[in-house]
């Protein structure tokens, strides 16, 4: 029996698509279209979803429909490993509801670069970054002249959550390695610009660094940062009285 036939008469003209195993994630709004043969198509909203997950020919998707107009999906890459979208949940609403139903490999959001390069063993890479060789070379180039940062450098890609919803969270590994205060004021700078933007930050109970939405929004103004752009992030000590740490972000990809 076709999936569409199984759901005949139950699917509304609009529904929300959400990643399976993550009920707190932000869903994608979808228009639902039906043809004369009874097939179901996802219309408006699907293109954005496909871009956010970097879908390509051969990607495997497993769908499940619930009675609450939610369609859940598991996305698998070409190597059959799960692909997860990166969400930055608001710190004020973050809570632990029990063990993560995903495996450790699936639920972790970071990994070290592999290889013999001296930088490879000391850089934390977000799994969603999926860096190419040019980007890795650029990271090594940027770090070659830097020996004063504290903790471990971190590489990530910007998402629609970061740019459209003004939410930004950094890996717990970069916070743990730098030993920074659990909350305070960070001087945030993009590239080689002289001025720092003061941004409020907190760390959640998992030690992720979470920026205040209003101050992160101010930082983004005029920066022309783009979704899926890779950033190298380093933390620095500071003697500026009103700052607890300096955070420097550098574009790895155009």
Secondary structure, DSSP 8 states (H G I E B T S, - for coil): --HHHHTTTT--SEEEEEETT-TTS--EEEEEEE-TT--EEE-TTHHHHHHHTT--TT-EEEEEE-TTSEEEEEEE-TTS-EE-------TTT----SS-SS-HHHH--EEE--SSSTTGGGEEEETTT---HHHHHHHHHHHHT----EEEEEEEE--HHHHHS---EE-HHHHHHHT--SEEEEEEEETT-S--EEEEEEE-TT--EEE-HHHHHHHHTT----TT-EEEEEEE----TT-SEEEEEEES--
